[in-house]
Amino acid sequence: MNQRPRFSHFALIFFLLHLPTFFSKSQALTNGGRNNKAPTTNSSSSVSALLVFGDSTVDPGNNNFVPTIFRSNFPPYGRDFPFHIPTGRFSNGRLCTDFIASYLGVKDYVPPYLDPTLSIEDLMSGVSFASAGSGFDPLTPIAGNVVSIATQVEYFKEYKQRLESVIGKQRTTNHIKNTVFFISAGTNDFVITYFNLPLRRKTFTLSAYQQFIIQQISQFFQALWAEGARRFAMPGLAPIGCLPVVITLYSSNAFLERGCIDRYSTVARDFNVLLQAELLSLQTRLSKKSPTFIGYINAYDRVIEIIRNGGKSGFEKVDVGCCGSGYLEMSLFCNYKSPVCPDAGKYLFFDAIHPTEKTYYNLFQAGIPTFDYITRDLR
């Protein structure tokens, strides 16, 4: 019999904590602010833009403009962002995609596409279509009333039309051809949907569901490719069993035993093997029609490396979040009244699920060879 981890308590906590917030709403930052720790820029690159798709790991504030409970546009989120603005990023500061955009030389901060104040210049250099709580399974975004991956693709098509109306169809085609597409999603499909919605478990075994998500990812890539995308980067899933909230709920003694729970992380590890194989297959098949570059980023091993050797990089806390007790707090319970650690740079996680800016920077660094690979002919 195929045994599966039980995430019911985790999902309950997850949804309870993501209640509608009564905190003051903030506007999403587009290009403002100062990049205090900008990575070395690949200045010789001729990348046109960075376009982002996915979930809360890459949502810079699209959910601020969606009637959903999945939001983080209140303090202490954004505490270390320029001007201390809680933009809607689930972190104390920047996301991995902000560092990527800076490295590619297109902009310092990736704005949310749904921000109505964006100029054509903002759009030209790149935006994020991502929505916290989303996933590749069509059922996943329904749970939180967030923007589905399919709708994110439709927003991209709309984005193209907006560019064409200003710079023309041929210039837009060339622009998209030299744009980097970054995709980060999948964890919610397992944590929220498969392990907690009986419909999926009745239909799929765990291994069959993993194949189902791989199929959804393949169709997603091909949909973007049909619209002119040629350069893709996608990280694998991080170790689910290392999330502080999972450790808290499923460790035999959460206060004394804070190690990763491997039986949950195995789900991500096995999925990543399938994902790498599919991305390689996609590149081979699509390149026969037109040069296509698809790169995989090993986020799983980088997180494990930090956990095992964090002290060498200045990470002192890898099993609790910076906000509150660090055991369960996220979204509503990580708020302006919550105690917050004095230095988030010493923590792997900012809340009980989401990484700190320093962690995102480390994940960006892990992806540099991939970014160089998919843009090598532009240098």
C-alpha positions as CSV (number, residue, x, y, z in Angstrom):
1,M,0.0,0.0,0.0
2,N,1.3,3.5,-0.9
3,Q,1.6,5.4,2.4
4,R,1.3,9.1,2.5
5,P,2.2,11.9,5.0
6,R,-0.7,13.4,6.8
7,F,-1.0,17.1,6.4
8,S,-4.5,17.7,7.8
9,H,-3.4,19.7,10.9
10,F,-0.9,21.6,8.8
11,A,-3.6,22.6,6.3
12,L,-6.0,23.6,9.1
13,I,-3.3,25.9,10.7
14,F,-2.4,27.2,7.3
15,F,-5.9,28.3,6.5
16,L,-6.7,29.7,9.9
17,L,-3.7,31.9,9.9
18,H,-4.5,33.3,6.5
19,L,-7.6,35.2,7.6
20,P,-8.5,38.5,6.1
21,T,-6.1,41.0,7.5
22,F,-7.3,44.2,9.2
23,F,-3.9,45.8,9.1
24,S,-3.2,48.9,7.0
25,K,-2.9,48.2,3.3
26,S,0.3,49.2,1.5
27,Q,0.9,49.9,-2.1
28,A,3.2,47.5,-4.0
29,L,6.6,49.0,-4.8
30,T,7.5,49.0,-8.4
31,N,11.0,50.2,-9.1
32,G,11.5,52.5,-6.2
33,G,14.0,52.1,-3.3
34,R,17.7,51.5,-3.1
35,N,19.3,48.1,-3.8
36,N,21.6,47.8,-0.7
37,K,22.9,44.4,-1.4
38,A,22.6,44.0,-5.2
39,P,24.3,41.0,-6.6
40,T,27.0,41.4,-9.2
41,T,25.3,42.2,-12.5
42,N,25.7,40.2,-15.6
43,S,26.1,43.5,-17.3
44,S,27.1,42.1,-20.7
45,S,23.8,40.3,-21.0
46,S,21.2,41.6,-23.4
47,V,18.2,40.1,-21.6
48,S,15.0,42.1,-22.3
49,A,13.1,41.3,-19.2
50,L,12.3,38.9,-16.4
51,L,8.8,37.5,-16.3
52,V,7.7,35.4,-13.2
53,F,5.0,32.8,-12.6
54,G,4.1,30.8,-9.5
55,D,3.1,31.1,-5.9
56,S,4.0,33.0,-2.6
57,T,7.7,32.4,-3.2
58,V,7.7,34.8,-6.1
59,D,4.5,36.9,-5.5
60,P,5.6,40.5,-4.9
61,G,2.1,41.7,-4.1
62,N,-0.4,40.5,-6.8
63,N,-2.6,39.2,-4.1
64,N,-3.0,42.7,-2.8
65,F,-5.3,43.3,-5.7
66,V,-7.2,40.0,-5.4
67,P,-10.1,39.3,-3.0
68,T,-8.2,36.5,-1.2
69,I,-7.1,35.7,2.3
70,F,-3.6,34.9,1.2
71,R,-1.8,38.2,1.9
72,S,1.2,39.7,3.7
73,N,0.9,43.4,3.0
74,F,1.4,44.4,6.6
75,P,4.2,44.6,9.1
76,P,6.5,43.0,10.0
77,Y,6.6,41.7,6.4
78,G,8.8,44.0,4.5
79,R,10.7,45.1,7.6
80,D,14.0,45.0,5.8
81,F,12.7,46.1,2.4
82,P,13.7,49.6,1.2
83,F,11.6,52.1,3.2
84,H,10.3,49.2,5.3
85,I,7.4,48.7,3.0
86,P,5.3,45.6,3.4
87,T,4.7,45.1,-0.4
88,G,3.0,41.7,-0.2
89,R,6.2,39.7,-0.4
90,F,6.1,36.9,2.2
91,S,9.5,37.8,3.6
92,N,11.3,40.4,5.6
93,G,12.8,41.8,2.4
94,R,13.4,40.9,-1.2
95,L,12.6,37.7,-3.0
96,C,14.9,35.6,-5.1
97,T,13.4,37.1,-8.3
98,D,14.4,40.6,-7.2
99,F,18.0,39.4,-7.0
100,I,17.7,37.7,-10.4
101,A,16.3,40.8,-12.1
102,S,19.2,42.8,-10.7
103,Y,21.7,40.2,-11.8
104,L,20.3,40.2,-15.3
105,G,20.5,43.9,-15.4
106,V,16.8,44.6,-16.1
107,K,15.6,46.2,-12.8
108,D,16.1,46.1,-9.0
109,Y,12.7,44.9,-8.0
110,V,10.1,42.9,-9.8
111,P,6.6,44.5,-9.4
112,P,3.3,42.7,-9.4
113,Y,1.6,42.7,-12.8
114,L,-1.8,43.6,-11.2
115,D,-0.5,46.9,-9.8
116,P,-2.6,49.4,-11.8
117,T,0.1,52.1,-11.5
118,L,2.7,50.3,-13.6
119,S,4.0,52.2,-16.6
120,I,4.9,50.7,-19.9
121,E,8.6,51.0,-18.8
122,D,7.8,48.9,-15.8
123,L,6.1,46.3,-18.0
124,M,8.9,46.2,-20.5
125,S,11.6,45.3,-18.0
126,G,9.6,42.6,-16.3
127,V,6.8,41.8,-13.9
128,S,5.5,38.9,-11.8
129,F,2.2,37.2,-12.5
130,A,2.6,35.0,-9.4
131,S,0.0,34.6,-6.8
132,A,0.5,33.3,-3.2
133,G,-1.5,30.1,-2.7
134,S,-1.4,29.0,-6.4
135,G,-0.2,25.8,-7.9
136,F,-0.2,23.7,-11.1
137,D,-3.2,21.6,-10.0
138,P,-6.3,23.5,-11.1
139,L,-7.9,22.7,-7.7
140,T,-5.1,24.4,-5.7
141,P,-5.8,28.1,-6.4
142,I,-9.5,27.5,-5.8
143,A,-8.9,26.9,-2.1
144,G,-7.6,30.4,-1.5
145,N,-9.4,32.2,-4.4
146,V,-6.1,33.2,-5.9
147,V,-4.7,33.6,-9.4
148,S,-4.4,30.2,-11.1
149,I,-1.4,29.2,-13.2
150,A,-3.7,29.1,-16.3
151,T,-4.9,32.7,-15.6
152,Q,-1.2,33.8,-15.1
153,V,-0.6,32.6,-18.7
154,E,-3.7,34.6,-19.8
155,Y,-2.2,37.6,-18.1
156,F,1.0,37.0,-20.0
157,K,-0.9,37.1,-23.3
158,E,-2.5,40.3,-22.2
159,Y,0.9,41.6,-21.3
160,K,2.1,40.9,-24.8
161,Q,-0.8,42.7,-26.3
162,R,-0.1,45.8,-24.2
163,L,3.5,45.8,-25.4
164,E,2.4,45.3,-29.1
165,S,0.2,48.3,-28.8
166,V,3.2,50.4,-28.0
167,I,6.2,48.9,-29.7
168,G,4.7,46.8,-32.4
169,K,4.4,43.1,-33.0
170,Q,7.9,42.4,-34.3
171,R,9.7,44.2,-31.6
172,T,7.5,42.5,-29.0
173,T,8.3,39.1,-30.5
174,N,12.1,39.8,-30.3
175,H,11.6,41.2,-26.8
176,I,9.9,38.0,-25.6
177,K,12.5,35.8,-27.3
178,N,15.2,37.5,-25.1
179,T,13.1,37.5,-21.9
180,V,13.9,35.1,-19.0
181,F,10.9,33.2,-17.7
182,F,11.2,32.2,-14.0
183,I,8.7,29.7,-12.6
184,S,8.4,28.7,-8.9
185,A,5.4,26.6,-7.7
186,G,4.3,23.1,-6.8
187,T,4.6,22.9,-3.0
188,N,1.0,24.0,-2.5
189,D,-0.2,21.2,-4.8
190,F,1.1,18.6,-2.3
191,V,0.7,20.4,1.0
192,I,-2.7,21.9,0.4
193,T,-4.4,19.9,-2.3
194,Y,-3.2,16.3,-2.5
195,F,-2.8,15.6,1.2
196,N,-6.0,17.4,2.2
197,L,-8.6,17.1,-0.6
198,P,-10.1,13.6,-0.7
199,L,-11.0,14.0,-4.4
200,R,-7.4,13.9,-5.4
201,R,-6.4,11.0,-3.1
202,K,-9.4,9.0,-4.5
203,T,-8.2,9.7,-8.0
204,F,-4.5,9.4,-7.7
205,T,-1.9,7.5,-5.8
206,L,1.0,9.7,-4.6
207,S,3.2,8.7,-7.5
208,A,0.4,9.1,-10.0
209,Y,-0.3,12.6,-8.6
210,Q,3.4,13.5,-9.0
211,Q,3.1,12.5,-12.7
212,F,-0.1,14.5,-13.0
213,I,1.7,17.7,-11.7
214,I,4.6,17.0,-14.1
215,Q,2.1,16.8,-17.0
216,Q,0.6,20.1,-15.9
217,I,4.0,21.7,-15.8
218,S,4.8,20.4,-19.3
219,Q,1.6,21.8,-20.7
220,F,2.4,25.1,-18.9
221,F,5.8,25.3,-20.5
222,Q,4.5,24.5,-23.9
223,A,1.8,27.2,-23.6
224,L,4.5,29.8,-22.8
225,W,6.7,28.5,-25.6
226,A,3.8,28.8,-28.1
227,E,3.6,32.5,-27.1
228,G,7.3,33.0,-28.0
229,A,9.1,32.2,-24.7
230,R,12.5,30.5,-25.2
231,R,14.4,30.9,-22.0
232,F,13.2,29.3,-18.8
233,A,14.5,28.7,-15.3
234,M,12.7,26.7,-12.6
235,P,13.8,25.6,-9.1
236,G,12.7,22.2,-7.7
237,L,10.7,21.9,-4.6
238,A,12.4,22.7,-1.3
239,P,12.4,20.0,1.5
240,I,8.8,20.2,2.9
241,G,9.8,18.4,6.1
242,C,12.1,21.3,7.1
243,L,9.4,23.9,7.3
244,P,9.2,25.1,10.9
245,V,5.4,24.6,11.0
246,V,5.7,21.0,9.7
247,I,8.4,20.3,12.3
248,T,6.1,21.8,15.0
249,L,3.1,19.8,14.1
250,Y,4.7,16.5,13.3
251,S,7.8,16.1,15.4
252,S,7.4,13.7,18.3
253,N,8.7,16.5,20.6
254,A,8.5,19.8,18.7
255,F,10.2,21.7,21.5
256,L,13.3,19.5,21.8
257,E,13.5,17.7,18.4
258,R,13.5,20.4,15.6
259,G,15.2,18.3,12.9
260,C,13.7,18.0,9.4
261,I,11.1,15.2,9.1
262,D,12.3,13.2,6.1
263,R,9.1,11.3,5.3
264,Y,7.7,14.7,4.2
265,S,10.8,15.9,2.4
266,T,10.9,12.6,0.4
267,V,7.8,13.7,-1.5
268,A,9.7,16.8,-2.8
269,R,12.9,14.9,-3.4
270,D,11.2,12.2,-5.5
271,F,9.2,14.9,-7.4
272,N,12.4,16.8,-8.2
273,V,13.9,13.8,-10.0
274,L,10.8,13.6,-12.2
275,L,10.9,17.4,-12.8
276,Q,14.5,17.4,-13.9
277,A,13.9,14.6,-16.4
278,E,10.8,16.4,-17.8
279,L,12.6,19.8,-18.2
280,L,15.5,18.1,-20.1
281,S,13.0,16.3,-22.3
282,L,11.1,19.5,-23.0
283,Q,14.3,21.3,-24.0
284,T,15.3,18.5,-26.3
285,R,11.8,18.3,-28.0
286,L,11.3,22.1,-28.3
287,S,14.8,22.9,-29.5
288,K,14.1,20.8,-32.6
289,K,11.6,23.5,-33.6
290,S,13.5,26.6,-32.3
291,P,16.5,27.1,-30.0
292,T,15.1,26.7,-26.4
293,F,17.0,27.0,-23.1
294,I,15.5,25.4,-20.0
295,G,17.5,25.3,-16.7
296,Y,16.8,23.5,-13.4
297,I,17.8,25.0,-10.1
298,N,18.5,22.7,-7.2
299,A,16.8,24.5,-4.3
300,Y,16.4,21.4,-2.3
301,D,20.1,20.7,-1.8
302,R,20.9,24.4,-1.2
303,V,18.3,24.5,1.7
304,I,19.7,21.2,3.1
305,E,23.2,22.6,2.9
306,I,22.2,25.7,4.9
307,I,20.6,23.6,7.5
308,R,23.6,21.3,7.9
309,N,26.3,24.0,7.6
310,G,24.4,27.2,8.3
311,G,26.9,28.4,10.9
312,K,29.5,28.9,8.2
313,S,27.2,31.3,6.4
314,G,25.9,33.1,9.5
315,F,22.6,31.2,9.8
316,E,22.1,30.5,13.5
317,K,18.4,29.5,13.4
318,V,17.3,27.0,10.8
319,D,14.3,25.4,12.5
320,V,12.2,28.3,13.6
321,G,11.0,31.5,12.0
322,C,12.1,35.0,12.9
323,C,8.6,36.2,13.6
324,G,6.8,35.4,16.9
325,S,7.8,32.1,18.5
326,G,8.9,30.9,15.1
327,Y,6.9,27.6,15.5
328,L,3.6,28.4,13.9
329,E,3.2,32.1,13.1
330,M,2.5,33.3,9.5
331,S,0.3,35.8,7.8
332,L,-2.2,37.2,10.4
333,F,-0.4,35.9,13.4
334,C,2.9,37.4,12.2
335,N,1.8,41.0,12.6
336,Y,2.9,44.4,13.9
337,K,2.3,43.2,17.5
338,S,4.4,40.1,17.1
339,P,7.9,39.9,18.6
340,V,10.5,39.8,15.8
341,C,14.1,38.6,16.0
342,P,16.6,41.5,15.9
343,D,18.5,40.2,12.9
344,A,16.6,38.2,10.3
345,G,19.9,37.5,8.5
346,K,20.6,34.9,11.1
347,Y,17.4,32.9,10.3
348,L,16.6,30.6,7.4
349,F,12.9,31.4,7.7
350,F,11.1,34.7,8.4
351,D,7.8,33.1,9.3
352,A,7.0,29.5,9.9
353,I,6.9,28.8,6.2
354,H,8.6,31.5,4.1
355,P,12.3,32.2,3.8
356,T,14.2,35.3,4.8
357,E,15.8,37.7,2.3
358,K,19.2,36.2,3.1
359,T,17.9,32.7,2.2
360,Y,16.4,34.0,-1.0
361,Y,19.8,35.5,-1.8
362,N,21.4,32.1,-1.3
363,L,18.8,30.5,-3.5
364,F,19.6,33.1,-6.2
365,Q,23.3,32.3,-5.9
366,A,22.5,28.6,-6.5
367,G,20.8,29.6,-9.7
368,I,23.5,31.7,-11.2
369,P,24.9,28.9,-13.4
370,T,21.4,28.3,-14.8
371,F,20.8,32.0,-15.5
372,D,24.2,32.1,-17.3
373,Y,23.3,29.0,-19.3
374,I,19.9,30.2,-20.6
375,T,21.3,33.6,-21.6
376,R,24.7,32.5,-22.8
377,D,24.0,33.5,-26.5
378,L,23.0,37.0,-25.4
379,R,26.4,37.8,-23.9
